[in-house]
């Protein structure tokens, strides 16, 4: 079996809280789906981001047939313009770290 690969682009690139939450979303998706390079995983990550403080986050998933065979997918992960619950996301990350759980 081939190892799944993701080619990621996160926008914006300088929002560390968003990146940390994205990593947690990917870990959660890994526990729920068998293929992290699937559209289902991308949808799950998008749902996680939206429910944890980024209601306008989008995960755009693309792959060609050749990439499908090679287990490669491209994700464009966009935070979105309206991050009015950003402080909630930062608080969630602080609580996560204070509880001693790794991200």
C-alpha positions, 0 to 999 in steps of 0.5 A: 500500500502506498503512503498517502500524501497531502500537498498543502497550502494554508492561507494566511501563512502567518496565523500560528493559531490557525495552523495549530488548529489545522493540525489538530483537525488533521489528527481528528480526521485521521482517527475517523477516516482510513484515507487522509488524502480523501475528500471525506478527510478534507470535508471533516477538517473543514467542519472541524475548523468551522466548529472551532472558531473559523466559521468561514474556513474552506478546504478545497480538495483537488486531485487528478486521476494519476494522483488518485492512483498515487494517493496524492491530493492537494488541499488549499486551506483558507481561514476566511475573511470573517474570523469573528470567533478567533479569540475562541480558537485561541482560548481552545488552543491555550486550554489544550496546551495547559491540559498537557496535550500535544497538538 
